[in-house]
Amino acid sequence: MMQPRNLLLALLPPLCWGTGFTFSKPAVSHFQPLFMMYMVYGSIALVMLLTLRDMPKTPWPKLLIISACSVTIQGALLFYAMAYVDATTANLVLQTQVPIAILFGWLLLGETLDARKIIGTAIALTGVAIVIGLPQERPPLLAVAVVIVAGGVWALGQVLTRLWSQDSGLLVLKANALFGVPQLLLATLLLESGQWQSLATATPLQWFYLAFVGIIGFYVAYVAWFTLLKRVRVDEATPFVLLMTPIGVLTAVLLLGERLQWPQVVGGSILLLGLAVVSGVLNLPLRRA
């Protein structure tokens, strides 16, 4: 049984991720998405250079690919899509990254793809279909598809981390920050404009959103997550990630004033049920042949 202090620590990452994801919606309405990611990861890289002396051991070509998937491409796709999708829908649909990660794990790592994972994935996708197709105000399908692709790219980055990385814990975050920053800088210079104007015209509230996303949604969340993984088993920690979805949806409704429609409630519940089956939180009584 998990100790009380570890239990409290396990609740921190999904709380930070869920609220940080919600506040990223108003943040990217003012700051360009790639430029926002550049500022966030640039700050993380600076902090980690000052506080963590060890350097990543993984070969740099592999780190470039991992950081491109986990940081640059994923962030660009997700935050651009959020300009057209409310935070509630994006939060729900993004959880398709869990079954996608399992698929990549099967294809690239040779992990088992058993009946439980297949059934759980089918349940989760049913929930996504309800969230997308049944609301009276349907979200743009292209933007939803981009959110799904963003989740898939992130999942690929996590699988490649397991496949290639020679580092663990906070060094993984440090590597992503160090190698993601130059990619994000190049991308924002080539693809975006008005970066300095957004800095000059930002209101205190917009600076608060940006700081919250960077400090709480990224730095504190990942420091707590990697600290937790040093104390407990992965299969003990992973189920707590499911809490990110209801926390993100609740904060979007309460703090951003988004309206929660019944298909989002029903579809989100079915989605969480599927993810619980996939992750092993909920065991199905399947008979072996």
QUIFEN-V912223 format. One record per helix or strand of 2 or more residues. SS is the DSSP state (A for helix, B for strand). FROM is the first residue (numbers start at 1). TO is the last residue. If there is no record, write none. Layout:
((SS/FROM/TO) (SS/FROM/TO))
This chain:
((A/4/28) (A/33/51) (A/60/81) (A/87/94) (A/97/109) (A/115/133) (A/141/164) (A/170/191) (A/195/201) (A/204/231) (A/234/256) (A/262/279))
